[in-house]
Amino acid sequence: MPAKSFLPGLGLAFLVAVQQFATVGAFAQNDPWTSVGSAGTVDEDSKGIVVFGGPPESAAVVSVDPAKTGTVSIRYNVVAVDGVFGGDNYAMAVRYRDTGSSSRVIARLKQSNLTTGTVTTLLTFDSNSFASSIGYQTRSIASPCSSSLNFSDNAYFIDVDINKNSDSASPALAMLKVGMSLC
């Protein structure tokens, strides 16, 4: 009688684990903090030029009114979720549209200390650091290795500025993501 093997179940578990690690990408966890562009709190000075929605119309993006120029300033509160713990450092991904020299999207991950009230900028994403495109693109930046977020002593938020300096420009923000990354 042939010996029974318990390895088929172990082999399947191995394949599932390999698939999970292959799809994680730069972020160490599958549950990072995320937000769509339209979910932020718009600064009072930006309310006259901000537009929520497309194209496409169903998109949850924020942009500058096509008939106006200026800067839309928005704040996103970052909360503690599983994906912001457990890696070597933290990273921020931004899905945005920057159509050229008259467009710019800047996102700054900031930390506010509970005891001192000191606000520190941890990461700055600038769309001018990448090639412009008429379509949306997603780019990531990461902190130095051995960095972590400490929600016990700090609050975190992202300040975003969407700049439009000509009628032909159409910058927009579609999504933000913060999570731990592996060095």
mmCIF file of the C-alpha atoms, coordinates in Angstrom:
data_MODEL
# 
_entry.id   MODEL 
# 
loop_
_atom_site.group_PDB 
_atom_site.id 
_atom_site.type_symbol 
_atom_site.label_atom_id 
_atom_site.label_alt_id 
_atom_site.label_comp_id 
_atom_site.label_asym_id 
_atom_site.label_entity_id 
_atom_site.label_seq_id 
_atom_site.pdbx_PDB_ins_code 
_atom_site.Cartn_x 
_atom_site.Cartn_y 
_atom_site.Cartn_z 
_atom_site.occupancy 
_atom_site.B_iso_or_equiv 
_atom_site.pdbx_formal_charge 
_atom_site.auth_seq_id 
_atom_site.auth_comp_id 
_atom_site.auth_asym_id 
_atom_site.auth_atom_id 
_atom_site.pdbx_PDB_model_num 
ATOM 1   C CA . MET A 1 1   ? 0.000   0.000  0.000   1.00 0.00 ? 1   MET A CA 1 
ATOM 2   C CA . PRO A 1 2   ? 1.486   3.370  -0.992  1.00 0.00 ? 2   PRO A CA 1 
ATOM 3   C CA . ALA A 1 3   ? 2.299   5.840  1.761   1.00 0.00 ? 3   ALA A CA 1 
ATOM 4   C CA . LYS A 1 4   ? -0.144  8.727  2.132   1.00 0.00 ? 4   LYS A CA 1 
ATOM 5   C CA . SER A 1 5   ? 1.279   12.198 1.720   1.00 0.00 ? 5   SER A CA 1 
ATOM 6   C CA . PHE A 1 6   ? 0.282   15.276 3.666   1.00 0.00 ? 6   PHE A CA 1 
ATOM 7   C CA . LEU A 1 7   ? 2.288   17.519 1.304   1.00 0.00 ? 7   LEU A CA 1 
ATOM 8   C CA . PRO A 1 8   ? -0.466  18.482 -1.211  1.00 0.00 ? 8   PRO A CA 1 
ATOM 9   C CA . GLY A 1 9   ? -2.079  20.777 1.387   1.00 0.00 ? 9   GLY A CA 1 
ATOM 10  C CA . LEU A 1 10  ? 1.315   22.236 2.288   1.00 0.00 ? 10  LEU A CA 1 
ATOM 11  C CA . GLY A 1 11  ? 2.089   22.830 -1.397  1.00 0.00 ? 11  GLY A CA 1 
ATOM 12  C CA . LEU A 1 12  ? -1.174  24.722 -1.866  1.00 0.00 ? 12  LEU A CA 1 
ATOM 13  C CA . ALA A 1 13  ? -0.441  26.858 1.206   1.00 0.00 ? 13  ALA A CA 1 
ATOM 14  C CA . PHE A 1 14  ? 3.016   27.633 -0.219  1.00 0.00 ? 14  PHE A CA 1 
ATOM 15  C CA . LEU A 1 15  ? 1.536   28.738 -3.569  1.00 0.00 ? 15  LEU A CA 1 
ATOM 16  C CA . VAL A 1 16  ? -0.998  30.982 -1.842  1.00 0.00 ? 16  VAL A CA 1 
ATOM 17  C CA . ALA A 1 17  ? 1.788   32.562 0.245   1.00 0.00 ? 17  ALA A CA 1 
ATOM 18  C CA . VAL A 1 18  ? 3.931   33.182 -2.857  1.00 0.00 ? 18  VAL A CA 1 
ATOM 19  C CA . GLN A 1 19  ? 0.972   34.807 -4.625  1.00 0.00 ? 19  GLN A CA 1 
ATOM 20  C CA . GLN A 1 20  ? 0.303   37.085 -1.619  1.00 0.00 ? 20  GLN A CA 1 
ATOM 21  C CA . PHE A 1 21  ? 3.919   38.274 -1.484  1.00 0.00 ? 21  PHE A CA 1 
ATOM 22  C CA . ALA A 1 22  ? 4.044   38.802 -5.252  1.00 0.00 ? 22  ALA A CA 1 
ATOM 23  C CA . THR A 1 23  ? 0.981   41.061 -5.253  1.00 0.00 ? 23  THR A CA 1 
ATOM 24  C CA . VAL A 1 24  ? 1.929   43.209 -2.252  1.00 0.00 ? 24  VAL A CA 1 
ATOM 25  C CA . GLY A 1 25  ? 4.337   45.387 -4.228  1.00 0.00 ? 25  GLY A CA 1 
ATOM 26  C CA . ALA A 1 26  ? 6.121   48.182 -2.381  1.00 0.00 ? 26  ALA A CA 1 
ATOM 27  C CA . PHE A 1 27  ? 3.685   48.223 0.530   1.00 0.00 ? 27  PHE A CA 1 
ATOM 28  C CA . ALA A 1 28  ? 4.274   45.710 3.319   1.00 0.00 ? 28  ALA A CA 1 
ATOM 29  C CA . GLN A 1 29  ? 0.602   45.239 4.212   1.00 0.00 ? 29  GLN A CA 1 
ATOM 30  C CA . ASN A 1 30  ? -2.580  44.754 2.222   1.00 0.00 ? 30  ASN A CA 1 
ATOM 31  C CA . ASP A 1 31  ? -4.612  47.109 4.441   1.00 0.00 ? 31  ASP A CA 1 
ATOM 32  C CA . PRO A 1 32  ? -3.050  50.592 4.129   1.00 0.00 ? 32  PRO A CA 1 
ATOM 33  C CA . TRP A 1 33  ? -4.870  53.844 4.840   1.00 0.00 ? 33  TRP A CA 1 
ATOM 34  C CA . THR A 1 34  ? -6.529  55.111 1.653   1.00 0.00 ? 34  THR A CA 1 
ATOM 35  C CA . SER A 1 35  ? -8.701  57.999 0.587   1.00 0.00 ? 35  SER A CA 1 
ATOM 36  C CA . VAL A 1 36  ? -10.326 59.105 -2.645  1.00 0.00 ? 36  VAL A CA 1 
ATOM 37  C CA . GLY A 1 37  ? -9.587  62.655 -3.738  1.00 0.00 ? 37  GLY A CA 1 
ATOM 38  C CA . SER A 1 38  ? -13.103 63.932 -3.130  1.00 0.00 ? 38  SER A CA 1 
ATOM 39  C CA . ALA A 1 39  ? -13.096 62.892 0.566   1.00 0.00 ? 39  ALA A CA 1 
ATOM 40  C CA . GLY A 1 40  ? -10.759 65.593 1.877   1.00 0.00 ? 40  GLY A CA 1 
ATOM 41  C CA . THR A 1 41  ? -11.641 68.799 3.712   1.00 0.00 ? 41  THR A CA 1 
ATOM 42  C CA . VAL A 1 42  ? -11.291 71.765 1.371   1.00 0.00 ? 42  VAL A CA 1 
ATOM 43  C CA . ASP A 1 43  ? -9.738  74.969 2.705   1.00 0.00 ? 43  ASP A CA 1 
ATOM 44  C CA . GLU A 1 44  ? -12.179 77.919 2.902   1.00 0.00 ? 44  GLU A CA 1 
ATOM 45  C CA . ASP A 1 45  ? -10.063 79.933 0.428   1.00 0.00 ? 45  ASP A CA 1 
ATOM 46  C CA . SER A 1 46  ? -10.377 77.137 -2.169  1.00 0.00 ? 46  SER A CA 1 
ATOM 47  C CA . LYS A 1 47  ? -14.159 76.729 -2.156  1.00 0.00 ? 47  LYS A CA 1 
ATOM 48  C CA . GLY A 1 48  ? -14.682 79.121 -5.072  1.00 0.00 ? 48  GLY A CA 1 
ATOM 49  C CA . ILE A 1 49  ? -12.512 77.134 -7.489  1.00 0.00 ? 49  ILE A CA 1 
ATOM 50  C CA . VAL A 1 50  ? -12.778 73.489 -6.384  1.00 0.00 ? 50  VAL A CA 1 
ATOM 51  C CA . VAL A 1 51  ? -14.610 70.859 -8.467  1.00 0.00 ? 51  VAL A CA 1 
ATOM 52  C CA . PHE A 1 52  ? -15.527 67.359 -7.294  1.00 0.00 ? 52  PHE A CA 1 
ATOM 53  C CA . GLY A 1 53  ? -16.096 64.594 -9.824  1.00 0.00 ? 53  GLY A CA 1 
ATOM 54  C CA . GLY A 1 54  ? -14.946 63.451 -13.261 1.00 0.00 ? 54  GLY A CA 1 
ATOM 55  C CA . PRO A 1 55  ? -14.103 63.039 -15.869 1.00 0.00 ? 55  PRO A CA 1 
ATOM 56  C CA . PRO A 1 56  ? -15.329 60.397 -15.787 1.00 0.00 ? 56  PRO A CA 1 
ATOM 57  C CA . GLU A 1 57  ? -18.272 61.836 -13.888 1.00 0.00 ? 57  GLU A CA 1 
ATOM 58  C CA . SER A 1 58  ? -18.356 58.873 -11.506 1.00 0.00 ? 58  SER A CA 1 
ATOM 59  C CA . ALA A 1 59  ? -14.739 59.419 -10.433 1.00 0.00 ? 59  ALA A CA 1 
ATOM 60  C CA . ALA A 1 60  ? -14.115 60.582 -6.879  1.00 0.00 ? 60  ALA A CA 1 
ATOM 61  C CA . VAL A 1 61  ? -11.520 63.193 -7.850  1.00 0.00 ? 61  VAL A CA 1 
ATOM 62  C CA . VAL A 1 62  ? -10.927 66.791 -6.876  1.00 0.00 ? 62  VAL A CA 1 
ATOM 63  C CA . SER A 1 63  ? -9.606  69.452 -9.223  1.00 0.00 ? 63  SER A CA 1 
ATOM 64  C CA . VAL A 1 64  ? -9.578  73.144 -10.053 1.00 0.00 ? 64  VAL A CA 1 
ATOM 65  C CA . ASP A 1 65  ? -12.629 74.534 -11.901 1.00 0.00 ? 65  ASP A CA 1 
ATOM 66  C CA . PRO A 1 66  ? -11.891 74.295 -15.663 1.00 0.00 ? 66  PRO A CA 1 
ATOM 67  C CA . ALA A 1 67  ? -12.918 77.972 -16.100 1.00 0.00 ? 67  ALA A CA 1 
ATOM 68  C CA . LYS A 1 68  ? -10.567 79.231 -13.342 1.00 0.00 ? 68  LYS A CA 1 
ATOM 69  C CA . THR A 1 69  ? -6.932  79.193 -12.274 1.00 0.00 ? 69  THR A CA 1 
ATOM 70  C CA . GLY A 1 70  ? -5.441  79.043 -8.793  1.00 0.00 ? 70  GLY A CA 1 
ATOM 71  C CA . THR A 1 71  ? -4.684  76.574 -6.031  1.00 0.00 ? 71  THR A CA 1 
ATOM 72  C CA . VAL A 1 72  ? -7.071  74.183 -4.306  1.00 0.00 ? 72  VAL A CA 1 
ATOM 73  C CA . SER A 1 73  ? -5.854  73.221 -0.808  1.00 0.00 ? 73  SER A CA 1 
ATOM 74  C CA . ILE A 1 74  ? -7.264  70.080 0.819   1.00 0.00 ? 74  ILE A CA 1 
ATOM 75  C CA . ARG A 1 75  ? -6.528  68.174 4.057   1.00 0.00 ? 75  ARG A CA 1 
ATOM 76  C CA . TYR A 1 76  ? -6.927  64.422 4.590   1.00 0.00 ? 76  TYR A CA 1 
ATOM 77  C CA . ASN A 1 77  ? -6.915  62.907 8.087   1.00 0.00 ? 77  ASN A CA 1 
ATOM 78  C CA . VAL A 1 78  ? -4.769  59.744 8.214   1.00 0.00 ? 78  VAL A CA 1 
ATOM 79  C CA . VAL A 1 79  ? -6.009  57.178 10.744  1.00 0.00 ? 79  VAL A CA 1 
ATOM 80  C CA . ALA A 1 80  ? -4.342  54.126 12.266  1.00 0.00 ? 80  ALA A CA 1 
ATOM 81  C CA . VAL A 1 81  ? -5.174  50.985 10.278  1.00 0.00 ? 81  VAL A CA 1 
ATOM 82  C CA . ASP A 1 82  ? -3.313  47.651 10.160  1.00 0.00 ? 82  ASP A CA 1 
ATOM 83  C CA . GLY A 1 83  ? -1.362  48.577 7.024   1.00 0.00 ? 83  GLY A CA 1 
ATOM 84  C CA . VAL A 1 84  ? 0.470   51.520 8.623   1.00 0.00 ? 84  VAL A CA 1 
ATOM 85  C CA . PHE A 1 85  ? 2.285   49.208 11.061  1.00 0.00 ? 85  PHE A CA 1 
ATOM 86  C CA . GLY A 1 86  ? 4.834   46.425 10.626  1.00 0.00 ? 86  GLY A CA 1 
ATOM 87  C CA . GLY A 1 87  ? 7.235   47.414 7.851   1.00 0.00 ? 87  GLY A CA 1 
ATOM 88  C CA . ASP A 1 88  ? 10.715  48.921 7.654   1.00 0.00 ? 88  ASP A CA 1 
ATOM 89  C CA . ASN A 1 89  ? 9.455   52.373 6.690   1.00 0.00 ? 89  ASN A CA 1 
ATOM 90  C CA . TYR A 1 90  ? 6.295   54.133 5.523   1.00 0.00 ? 90  TYR A CA 1 
ATOM 91  C CA . ALA A 1 91  ? 5.330   55.148 2.011   1.00 0.00 ? 91  ALA A CA 1 
ATOM 92  C CA . MET A 1 92  ? 2.778   57.373 0.315   1.00 0.00 ? 92  MET A CA 1 
ATOM 93  C CA . ALA A 1 93  ? 1.230   56.707 -3.083  1.00 0.00 ? 93  ALA A CA 1 
ATOM 94  C CA . VAL A 1 94  ? -0.603  59.395 -5.039  1.00 0.00 ? 94  VAL A CA 1 
ATOM 95  C CA . ARG A 1 95  ? -2.923  58.899 -8.031  1.00 0.00 ? 95  ARG A CA 1 
ATOM 96  C CA . TYR A 1 96  ? -3.060  62.223 -9.831  1.00 0.00 ? 96  TYR A CA 1 
ATOM 97  C CA . ARG A 1 97  ? -3.161  64.070 -13.146 1.00 0.00 ? 97  ARG A CA 1 
ATOM 98  C CA . ASP A 1 98  ? -0.531  66.675 -14.048 1.00 0.00 ? 98  ASP A CA 1 
ATOM 99  C CA . THR A 1 99  ? -0.941  67.815 -17.643 1.00 0.00 ? 99  THR A CA 1 
ATOM 100 C CA . GLY A 1 100 ? 2.220   69.923 -17.944 1.00 0.00 ? 100 GLY A CA 1 
ATOM 101 C CA . SER A 1 101 ? 4.079   73.020 -16.796 1.00 0.00 ? 101 SER A CA 1 
ATOM 102 C CA . SER A 1 102 ? 0.864   74.818 -15.765 1.00 0.00 ? 102 SER A CA 1 
ATOM 103 C CA . SER A 1 103 ? -0.257  71.928 -13.524 1.00 0.00 ? 103 SER A CA 1 
ATOM 104 C CA . ARG A 1 104 ? 1.116   70.692 -10.229 1.00 0.00 ? 104 ARG A CA 1 
ATOM 105 C CA . VAL A 1 105 ? -0.021  68.375 -7.417  1.00 0.00 ? 105 VAL A CA 1 
ATOM 106 C CA . ILE A 1 106 ? 1.849   68.505 -4.109  1.00 0.00 ? 106 ILE A CA 1 
ATOM 107 C CA . ALA A 1 107 ? 1.007   66.154 -1.221  1.00 0.00 ? 107 ALA A CA 1 
ATOM 108 C CA . ARG A 1 108 ? 2.701   66.488 2.169   1.00 0.00 ? 108 ARG A CA 1 
ATOM 109 C CA . LEU A 1 109 ? 2.384   63.777 4.844   1.00 0.00 ? 109 LEU A CA 1 
ATOM 110 C CA . LYS A 1 110 ? 2.554   65.597 8.182   1.00 0.00 ? 110 LYS A CA 1 
ATOM 111 C CA . GLN A 1 111 ? 2.831   64.607 11.823  1.00 0.00 ? 111 GLN A CA 1 
ATOM 112 C CA . SER A 1 112 ? 1.411   66.663 14.708  1.00 0.00 ? 112 SER A CA 1 
ATOM 113 C CA . ASN A 1 113 ? 2.824   65.810 18.137  1.00 0.00 ? 113 ASN A CA 1 
ATOM 114 C CA . LEU A 1 114 ? 0.212   65.447 20.874  1.00 0.00 ? 114 LEU A CA 1 
ATOM 115 C CA . THR A 1 115 ? 2.460   66.770 23.660  1.00 0.00 ? 115 THR A CA 1 
ATOM 116 C CA . THR A 1 116 ? 4.250   69.677 21.975  1.00 0.00 ? 116 THR A CA 1 
ATOM 117 C CA . GLY A 1 117 ? 1.887   70.543 19.118  1.00 0.00 ? 117 GLY A CA 1 
ATOM 118 C CA . THR A 1 118 ? 4.860   70.591 16.757  1.00 0.00 ? 118 THR A CA 1 
ATOM 119 C CA . VAL A 1 119 ? 3.937   69.845 13.139  1.00 0.00 ? 119 VAL A CA 1 
ATOM 120 C CA . THR A 1 120 ? 6.600   68.091 11.063  1.00 0.00 ? 120 THR A CA 1 
ATOM 121 C CA . THR A 1 121 ? 6.512   67.303 7.343   1.00 0.00 ? 121 THR A CA 1 
ATOM 122 C CA . LEU A 1 122 ? 7.539   63.650 6.910   1.00 0.00 ? 122 LEU A CA 1 
ATOM 123 C CA . LEU A 1 123 ? 7.153   63.144 3.137   1.00 0.00 ? 123 LEU A CA 1 
ATOM 124 C CA . THR A 1 124 ? 6.590   65.527 0.239   1.00 0.00 ? 124 THR A CA 1 
ATOM 125 C CA . PHE A 1 125 ? 5.264   64.277 -3.078  1.00 0.00 ? 125 PHE A CA 1 
ATOM 126 C CA . ASP A 1 126 ? 5.629   66.729 -5.986  1.00 0.00 ? 126 ASP A CA 1 
ATOM 127 C CA . SER A 1 127 ? 4.163   65.848 -9.386  1.00 0.00 ? 127 SER A CA 1 
ATOM 128 C CA . ASN A 1 128 ? 6.837   68.031 -11.016 1.00 0.00 ? 128 ASN A CA 1 
ATOM 129 C CA . SER A 1 129 ? 9.349   65.313 -10.060 1.00 0.00 ? 129 SER A CA 1 
ATOM 130 C CA . PHE A 1 130 ? 7.722   63.034 -12.663 1.00 0.00 ? 130 PHE A CA 1 
ATOM 131 C CA . ALA A 1 131 ? 6.821   63.337 -16.342 1.00 0.00 ? 131 ALA A CA 1 
ATOM 132 C CA . SER A 1 132 ? 3.480   64.990 -17.014 1.00 0.00 ? 132 SER A CA 1 
ATOM 133 C CA . SER A 1 133 ? 0.626   63.103 -18.680 1.00 0.00 ? 133 SER A CA 1 
ATOM 134 C CA . ILE A 1 134 ? -2.872  63.860 -19.934 1.00 0.00 ? 134 ILE A CA 1 
ATOM 135 C CA . GLY A 1 135 ? -4.052  60.736 -18.106 1.00 0.00 ? 135 GLY A CA 1 
ATOM 136 C CA . TYR A 1 136 ? -3.918  59.726 -14.468 1.00 0.00 ? 136 TYR A CA 1 
ATOM 137 C CA . GLN A 1 137 ? -0.783  58.103 -13.079 1.00 0.00 ? 137 GLN A CA 1 
ATOM 138 C CA . THR A 1 138 ? 0.191   56.650 -9.703  1.00 0.00 ? 138 THR A CA 1 
ATOM 139 C CA . ARG A 1 139 ? 3.565   57.322 -8.100  1.00 0.00 ? 139 ARG A CA 1 
ATOM 140 C CA . SER A 1 140 ? 4.988   56.471 -4.679  1.00 0.00 ? 140 SER A CA 1 
ATOM 141 C CA . ILE A 1 141 ? 7.564   57.939 -2.340  1.00 0.00 ? 141 ILE A CA 1 
ATOM 142 C CA . ALA A 1 142 ? 8.959   56.384 0.836   1.00 0.00 ? 142 ALA A CA 1 
ATOM 143 C CA . SER A 1 143 ? 10.631  57.443 4.058   1.00 0.00 ? 143 SER A CA 1 
ATOM 144 C CA . PRO A 1 144 ? 14.174  56.413 4.951   1.00 0.00 ? 144 PRO A CA 1 
ATOM 145 C CA . CYS A 1 145 ? 14.572  52.874 6.290   1.00 0.00 ? 145 CYS A CA 1 
ATOM 146 C CA . SER A 1 146 ? 13.942  52.331 10.005  1.00 0.00 ? 146 SER A CA 1 
ATOM 147 C CA . SER A 1 147 ? 11.121  54.917 10.069  1.00 0.00 ? 147 SER A CA 1 
ATOM 148 C CA . SER A 1 148 ? 7.682   54.284 11.509  1.00 0.00 ? 148 SER A CA 1 
ATOM 149 C CA . LEU A 1 149 ? 4.473   56.103 12.347  1.00 0.00 ? 149 LEU A CA 1 
ATOM 150 C CA . ASN A 1 150 ? 3.604   56.495 16.053  1.00 0.00 ? 150 ASN A CA 1 
ATOM 151 C CA . PHE A 1 151 ? -0.129  57.038 16.507  1.00 0.00 ? 151 PHE A CA 1 
ATOM 152 C CA . SER A 1 152 ? 0.221   56.888 20.315  1.00 0.00 ? 152 SER A CA 1 
ATOM 153 C CA . ASP A 1 153 ? 2.078   60.212 20.411  1.00 0.00 ? 153 ASP A CA 1 
ATOM 154 C CA . ASN A 1 154 ? 1.085   61.841 17.107  1.00 0.00 ? 154 ASN A CA 1 
ATOM 155 C CA . ALA A 1 155 ? -1.743  62.581 14.690  1.00 0.00 ? 155 ALA A CA 1 
ATOM 156 C CA . TYR A 1 156 ? -1.130  62.359 10.944  1.00 0.00 ? 156 TYR A CA 1 
ATOM 157 C CA . PHE A 1 157 ? -2.623  64.171 7.985   1.00 0.00 ? 157 PHE A CA 1 
ATOM 158 C CA . ILE A 1 158 ? -1.886  64.949 4.354   1.00 0.00 ? 158 ILE A CA 1 
ATOM 159 C CA . ASP A 1 159 ? -2.049  68.497 2.991   1.00 0.00 ? 159 ASP A CA 1 
ATOM 160 C CA . VAL A 1 160 ? -2.567  68.609 -0.778  1.00 0.00 ? 160 VAL A CA 1 
ATOM 161 C CA . ASP A 1 161 ? -2.239  71.596 -3.105  1.00 0.00 ? 161 ASP A CA 1 
ATOM 162 C CA . ILE A 1 162 ? -3.538  71.305 -6.661  1.00 0.00 ? 162 ILE A CA 1 
ATOM 163 C CA . ASN A 1 163 ? -2.166  74.172 -8.751  1.00 0.00 ? 163 ASN A CA 1 
ATOM 164 C CA . LYS A 1 164 ? -3.569  75.298 -12.109 1.00 0.00 ? 164 LYS A CA 1 
ATOM 165 C CA . ASN A 1 165 ? -1.812  78.246 -13.761 1.00 0.00 ? 165 ASN A CA 1 
ATOM 166 C CA . SER A 1 166 ? -3.457  78.357 -17.207 1.00 0.00 ? 166 SER A CA 1 
ATOM 167 C CA . ASP A 1 167 ? -6.841  77.647 -18.790 1.00 0.00 ? 167 ASP A CA 1 
ATOM 168 C CA . SER A 1 168 ? -5.404  74.669 -20.700 1.00 0.00 ? 168 SER A CA 1 
ATOM 169 C CA . ALA A 1 169 ? -4.162  72.877 -17.560 1.00 0.00 ? 169 ALA A CA 1 
ATOM 170 C CA . SER A 1 170 ? -6.286  70.217 -15.832 1.00 0.00 ? 170 SER A CA 1 
ATOM 171 C CA . PRO A 1 171 ? -4.563  68.902 -12.682 1.00 0.00 ? 171 PRO A CA 1 
ATOM 172 C CA . ALA A 1 172 ? -6.514  66.565 -10.389 1.00 0.00 ? 172 ALA A CA 1 
ATOM 173 C CA . LEU A 1 173 ? -6.156  64.242 -7.404  1.00 0.00 ? 173 LEU A CA 1 
ATOM 174 C CA . ALA A 1 174 ? -7.871  60.842 -7.519  1.00 0.00 ? 174 ALA A CA 1 
ATOM 175 C CA . MET A 1 175 ? -6.460  58.890 -4.553  1.00 0.00 ? 175 MET A CA 1 
ATOM 176 C CA . LEU A 1 176 ? -3.968  58.800 -1.679  1.00 0.00 ? 176 LEU A CA 1 
ATOM 177 C CA . LYS A 1 177 ? -2.501  55.793 0.129   1.00 0.00 ? 177 LYS A CA 1 
ATOM 178 C CA . VAL A 1 178 ? -0.233  55.536 3.177   1.00 0.00 ? 178 VAL A CA 1 
ATOM 179 C CA . GLY A 1 179 ? 1.208   52.257 4.386   1.00 0.00 ? 179 GLY A CA 1 
ATOM 180 C CA . MET A 1 180 ? 4.312   50.517 5.544   1.00 0.00 ? 180 MET A CA 1 
ATOM 181 C CA . SER A 1 181 ? 6.923   49.598 2.989   1.00 0.00 ? 181 SER A CA 1 
ATOM 182 C CA . LEU A 1 182 ? 9.907   47.252 2.898   1.00 0.00 ? 182 LEU A CA 1 
ATOM 183 C CA . CYS A 1 183 ? 13.439  48.576 2.422   1.00 0.00 ? 183 CYS A CA 1 
# 
